[in-house]
């Protein structure tokens, strides 16, 4: 069967089962109603859809969307360019390798929970350049521009990525507005926090793994941003930790659908009404897999805390405020290499009920 570097080997308790449970019940939501309604001016016309979104966020933290308005050709062009890029020799890909100063570009050494992931990635900011904090230090007010590193080959990657970014940004705002309505807030209540958002696109390539029972494409984790919208090929591998029993459930790919998951920021904003759930990626010994997550994140200066409109005497705030930009930079450093420390999580900002 072969061998793998010990850095990829998961602790025994987190190793994957090679006979996964197929997902039943993860909501599949039809967004076609958005094409016929202006829900900013008439939100009541979309009440059934808003209710579906709210139920999915509360009960699963994950859902799939169809009839979302993103042209299949736009996805196909970016996936094609992604396949061409990753098919190159390693020395060519490493010409646009990322580093701790600029985490944009290529990497094959990413870690999750301090275990190396069986994957290679290429990260690109939606806004180019993007303004972020220069360091994770709380007292450091300096900011810096993140600039995308574009490879020479394939030449069509930049155009495909920029086209994809435009339509995905539009879809992200629609989903954010639906989630806002589902929380009983105005549709555009959260939109102003994303004027200079630090969102990014990731191109993932998972090569065949000789020992898939020992490694993971991505280890168990929650996404730290607001929303993640995933396009994936037909190979599959995404698993979600079901809230009701903690079982790992495989998400079967649905043609032309996106998989959407609630990020930690929405968990904090909703004061735990909606939870970001753990997920991971399985690998296999036969087929390579490609996916393209779009991470929708607010401005770097946003202080993330429970929304005051949702806080009452019976439902007090469960989190202290934290700066999203500093959190983002800290997590990026943890992805870059094994820091031998626990990854920063939203639970580090949780208010102890006994002291509140």
C-alpha positions as CSV (number, residue, x, y, z in Angstrom):
1,X,0.0,0.0,0.0
2,X,2.9,2.4,0.5
3,X,3.9,4.8,3.3
4,X,3.1,8.4,4.2
5,X,5.0,11.0,6.2
6,X,4.1,10.7,9.9
7,X,3.1,14.4,9.8
8,X,-0.1,13.4,7.9
9,X,-1.2,10.7,10.4
10,X,-4.2,11.6,12.5
11,X,-4.5,10.7,16.2
12,X,-6.3,7.3,16.6
13,X,-9.5,8.9,17.8
14,X,-9.8,11.1,14.7
15,X,-8.9,8.6,12.0
16,X,-11.6,8.3,9.3
17,X,-13.9,5.3,8.7
18,X,-13.6,4.0,5.2
19,X,-17.3,3.0,5.1
20,X,-18.9,6.4,5.8
21,X,-22.6,7.1,6.5
22,X,-24.2,8.8,3.5
23,X,-26.0,12.0,4.4
24,X,-29.8,11.9,4.8
25,X,-31.6,15.0,5.7
26,X,-29.1,17.7,4.9
27,X,-31.4,20.3,3.4
28,X,-31.4,20.9,-0.4
29,X,-32.8,24.4,-0.8
30,X,-34.1,25.9,-4.1
31,X,-33.2,29.6,-4.5
32,X,-35.2,30.1,-7.7
33,X,-37.7,32.3,-5.8
34,X,-34.9,34.9,-5.6
35,X,-35.2,35.5,-9.3
36,X,-38.8,36.6,-9.0
37,X,-38.9,38.6,-5.8
38,X,-37.2,41.7,-4.5
39,X,-36.9,40.7,-0.9
40,X,-35.3,44.0,0.2
41,X,-38.6,45.7,-0.7
42,X,-41.0,42.8,0.0
43,X,-39.4,40.3,2.4
44,X,-42.7,38.7,3.3
45,X,-42.9,37.2,-0.3
46,X,-40.0,35.0,0.6
47,X,-41.1,33.8,4.0
48,X,-41.1,30.1,3.1
49,X,-37.6,30.3,1.8
50,X,-36.4,32.3,4.8
51,X,-37.9,29.6,7.1
52,X,-36.1,26.9,5.2
53,X,-32.8,28.7,5.6
54,X,-33.4,29.3,9.3
55,X,-34.3,25.7,10.0
56,X,-31.2,24.5,8.1
57,X,-28.9,26.9,10.0
58,X,-30.3,25.8,13.3
59,X,-30.6,22.1,12.8
60,X,-27.6,21.3,10.6
61,X,-25.3,24.3,10.2
62,X,-25.0,23.0,6.6
63,X,-27.3,23.0,3.5
64,X,-27.1,22.8,-0.3
65,X,-28.5,25.3,-2.7
66,X,-29.7,24.8,-6.3
67,X,-31.0,27.3,-8.8
68,X,-28.7,29.8,-7.2
69,X,-28.0,32.0,-10.3
70,X,-24.3,31.1,-10.8
71,X,-23.8,29.9,-14.4
72,X,-22.4,26.4,-14.6
73,X,-19.9,27.6,-17.2
74,X,-18.4,30.0,-14.7
75,X,-17.7,27.1,-12.4
76,X,-16.5,24.9,-15.1
77,X,-13.9,27.4,-16.4
78,X,-12.4,27.9,-12.9
79,X,-12.3,24.2,-12.2
80,X,-10.6,23.5,-15.6
81,X,-8.0,26.2,-14.9
82,X,-7.5,24.7,-11.4
83,X,-6.9,21.3,-12.8
84,X,-4.3,22.7,-15.2
85,X,-2.5,24.5,-12.4
86,X,-2.3,21.6,-10.1
87,X,-1.2,19.2,-12.9
88,X,2.1,21.2,-13.2
89,X,5.4,19.9,-11.6
90,X,5.9,21.0,-8.0
91,X,8.7,23.4,-8.9
92,X,6.4,25.4,-11.1
93,X,3.6,25.6,-8.5
94,X,6.1,26.7,-5.9
95,X,7.0,29.8,-7.9
96,X,3.8,31.3,-6.4
97,X,4.2,29.8,-3.0
98,X,2.7,31.6,-0.1
99,X,4.5,32.6,3.1
100,X,3.7,34.0,6.6
101,X,3.8,37.6,5.3
102,X,1.5,37.0,2.4
103,X,-0.7,34.0,2.8
104,X,-1.9,34.2,-0.8
105,X,-0.8,31.6,-3.4
106,X,0.2,28.0,-3.4
107,X,0.8,25.7,-0.4
108,X,1.2,21.9,0.1
109,X,2.0,22.1,3.8
110,X,-1.2,23.3,5.4
111,X,-2.1,22.0,8.9
112,X,-5.4,21.6,10.7
113,X,-5.3,21.0,14.5
114,X,-1.5,20.8,14.0
115,X,-1.7,17.8,11.7
116,X,-0.7,18.1,8.1
117,X,-3.5,18.0,5.6
118,X,-3.4,15.6,2.6
119,X,-4.0,18.3,0.0
120,X,-2.5,21.2,-1.9
121,X,-4.2,24.6,-2.2
122,X,-4.1,27.9,-4.1
123,X,-5.6,30.9,-2.3
124,X,-6.8,34.2,-3.9
125,X,-8.4,37.2,-2.4
126,X,-11.6,38.4,-3.9
127,X,-10.6,42.1,-3.5
128,X,-7.1,42.6,-4.9
129,X,-5.5,44.2,-2.9
130,X,-7.2,43.4,0.4
131,X,-6.4,45.4,3.6
132,X,-5.7,43.3,6.7
133,X,-3.8,43.8,10.0
134,X,0.0,43.5,9.6
135,X,0.3,41.3,12.7
136,X,-1.9,39.4,15.2
137,X,-0.7,41.5,18.1
138,X,-3.6,43.3,19.7
139,X,-1.7,46.6,20.2
140,X,-0.4,46.8,16.6
141,X,-2.5,49.1,14.6
142,X,-0.5,48.7,11.4
143,X,-2.2,47.3,8.3
144,X,-1.0,45.8,5.1
145,X,-2.2,45.0,1.6
146,X,-2.6,41.4,0.6
147,X,-1.9,41.1,-3.2
148,X,-2.7,38.0,-5.2
149,X,0.1,36.0,-6.7
150,X,-0.9,34.9,-10.2
151,X,0.9,32.0,-11.8
152,X,2.1,32.2,-15.4
153,X,0.2,29.1,-16.2
154,X,-2.6,28.6,-17.0
155,X,-3.0,32.0,-18.4
156,X,-6.8,31.9,-18.1
157,X,-6.7,31.3,-14.3
158,X,-6.9,35.0,-13.4
159,X,-9.9,35.8,-15.7
160,X,-11.7,32.7,-14.6
161,X,-11.1,33.5,-10.9
162,X,-12.2,37.1,-11.2
163,X,-15.4,36.1,-13.0
164,X,-16.2,33.5,-10.4
165,X,-15.5,35.9,-7.6
166,X,-18.1,38.4,-8.9
167,X,-21.0,35.9,-9.1
168,X,-20.1,34.3,-5.8
169,X,-19.9,37.6,-4.0
170,X,-23.5,38.3,-5.3
171,X,-24.7,34.9,-4.1
172,X,-23.0,35.5,-0.7
173,X,-24.9,38.7,-0.1
174,X,-28.2,37.0,-1.0
175,X,-27.5,34.2,1.5
176,X,-26.5,36.7,4.1
177,X,-29.7,38.7,3.6
178,X,-31.8,35.5,3.9
179,X,-30.0,34.5,7.1
180,X,-30.5,38.0,8.5
181,X,-34.2,37.8,7.8
182,X,-34.4,34.4,9.4
183,X,-33.0,36.0,12.6
184,X,-35.8,38.5,12.6
185,X,-33.6,41.3,11.4
186,X,-33.9,43.5,8.3
187,X,-32.4,41.9,5.1
188,X,-29.5,44.3,4.8
189,X,-28.8,44.5,8.6
190,X,-25.4,42.8,8.2
191,X,-24.4,43.9,4.7
192,X,-22.6,47.0,5.8
193,X,-20.1,44.9,7.7
194,X,-18.8,43.6,4.3
195,X,-18.1,46.8,2.4
196,X,-14.3,46.0,2.3
197,X,-14.6,42.3,3.1
198,X,-11.6,40.1,3.3
199,X,-13.1,37.1,1.5
200,X,-11.1,34.7,-0.5
201,X,-11.3,31.8,-2.9
202,X,-9.5,28.5,-2.3
203,X,-8.7,26.0,-5.0
204,X,-8.2,22.5,-3.4
205,X,-6.6,19.5,-4.9
206,X,-6.6,16.2,-3.0
207,X,-4.4,13.6,-4.7
208,X,-4.9,9.8,-4.1
209,X,-3.6,8.7,-0.7
210,X,-2.0,5.3,-0.3
211,X,-3.3,5.0,3.3
212,X,-6.6,6.9,3.5
213,X,-7.5,5.3,6.8
214,X,-4.7,7.2,8.5
215,X,-4.9,10.7,6.9
216,X,-7.4,13.4,6.1
217,X,-7.6,15.8,3.3
218,X,-8.6,18.4,5.9
219,X,-8.9,17.6,9.6
220,X,-11.9,18.3,11.7
221,X,-12.6,22.0,12.0
222,X,-15.1,24.8,12.0
223,X,-14.8,27.6,9.5
224,X,-13.9,30.8,11.2
225,X,-15.6,33.3,8.8
226,X,-19.2,34.2,8.2
227,X,-20.2,31.8,5.3
228,X,-18.5,29.2,3.2
229,X,-19.9,28.3,-0.2
230,X,-18.4,25.2,-1.7
231,X,-18.3,23.9,-5.3
232,X,-17.0,20.4,-5.6
233,X,-16.5,17.7,-8.2
234,X,-18.4,14.4,-8.3
235,X,-15.8,12.4,-6.3
236,X,-17.0,13.4,-2.8
237,X,-15.3,13.4,0.5
238,X,-16.8,16.1,2.6
239,X,-18.1,14.9,5.9
240,X,-20.2,16.8,8.4
241,X,-20.5,16.1,12.2
242,X,-24.2,15.6,12.7
243,X,-25.5,17.7,15.6
244,X,-28.0,15.1,16.9
245,X,-25.5,12.3,17.6
246,X,-22.0,13.4,16.7
247,X,-21.7,10.9,13.8
248,X,-19.7,11.8,10.7
249,X,-22.0,12.0,7.7
250,X,-20.8,12.1,4.1
251,X,-22.3,14.8,1.9
252,X,-23.0,13.3,-1.5
253,X,-22.3,15.7,-4.3
254,X,-25.4,17.1,-6.1
255,X,-24.8,18.3,-9.7
256,X,-24.6,22.1,-10.0
257,X,-25.4,22.6,-6.3
258,X,-23.3,24.5,-3.8
259,X,-22.8,23.3,-0.2
260,X,-23.2,26.2,2.3
261,X,-22.1,26.2,5.9
262,X,-22.5,28.6,8.7
263,X,-19.2,30.0,9.9
264,X,-18.2,30.9,13.5
265,X,-18.9,34.6,13.0
266,X,-22.6,33.9,12.3
267,X,-22.6,31.6,15.4
268,X,-21.4,34.5,17.5
269,X,-23.7,37.1,15.8
270,X,-26.7,34.8,16.5
271,X,-25.6,34.1,20.0
272,X,-25.5,30.4,19.4
273,X,-29.0,30.2,17.7
274,X,-27.1,29.0,14.7
275,X,-24.0,26.9,15.2
276,X,-21.0,26.3,13.0
277,X,-20.5,22.6,13.0
278,X,-17.3,20.5,12.6
279,X,-16.5,19.1,9.2
280,X,-13.6,17.3,7.5
281,X,-12.5,15.9,4.2
282,X,-11.8,12.2,3.5
283,X,-9.3,11.1,0.9
284,X,-9.2,7.9,-1.1
285,X,-6.5,5.7,-2.7
286,X,-7.9,5.8,-6.3
287,X,-9.3,9.2,-7.3
288,X,-8.1,12.7,-7.1
289,X,-10.6,15.3,-5.9
290,X,-11.1,19.0,-6.7
291,X,-13.1,21.6,-4.8
292,X,-13.5,25.4,-4.7
293,X,-14.7,27.0,-1.4
294,X,-15.6,30.7,-1.3
295,X,-15.0,32.1,2.2
296,X,-17.2,35.2,2.8
297,X,-15.7,37.2,5.6
298,X,-16.4,40.8,6.9
299,X,-14.1,43.8,7.0
300,X,-10.9,43.4,9.0
301,X,-12.0,46.2,11.4
302,X,-15.3,44.5,12.4
303,X,-15.6,43.7,16.1
304,X,-17.5,40.4,16.2
305,X,-20.0,40.0,19.1
306,X,-23.6,38.9,19.6
307,X,-26.0,41.2,17.9
308,X,-27.6,43.6,20.4
309,X,-31.0,43.0,18.7
310,X,-30.9,39.4,19.8
311,X,-29.8,39.9,23.4
312,X,-32.3,39.9,26.2
313,X,-32.3,39.3,30.0
314,X,-33.2,35.7,29.2
315,X,-30.7,35.4,26.4
316,X,-27.6,37.3,27.5
317,X,-24.5,37.7,25.3
318,X,-22.4,34.4,25.3
319,X,-19.3,35.9,23.8
320,X,-16.9,38.8,24.3
321,X,-16.2,41.0,21.3
322,X,-13.1,40.2,19.2
323,X,-11.5,41.8,16.2
324,X,-12.1,39.8,13.0
325,X,-8.9,41.0,11.3
326,X,-6.7,39.9,14.2
327,X,-8.5,36.6,14.4
328,X,-8.0,36.1,10.6
329,X,-4.3,36.8,10.7
330,X,-3.8,34.5,13.7
331,X,-5.6,31.6,12.1
332,X,-3.7,32.1,8.8
333,X,-0.4,31.7,10.7
334,X,-1.7,28.5,12.3
335,X,-2.5,27.1,8.8
336,X,0.9,28.0,7.5
337,X,2.8,25.7,9.8
338,X,2.6,23.5,12.9
339,X,2.8,26.0,15.8
340,X,2.4,23.3,18.5
341,X,-0.3,25.3,20.1
342,X,-4.1,25.0,20.1
343,X,-5.8,26.8,17.2
344,X,-7.6,30.0,18.2
345,X,-11.4,29.4,18.3
346,X,-14.5,31.5,19.1
347,X,-14.8,29.5,22.3
348,X,-11.7,31.4,23.6
349,X,-14.0,34.4,23.7
350,X,-17.0,32.6,25.4
351,X,-18.3,34.3,28.5
352,X,-18.2,32.0,31.6
353,X,-21.8,31.8,32.8
354,X,-20.7,31.5,36.4
355,X,-18.9,34.9,36.2
356,X,-21.5,36.7,34.2
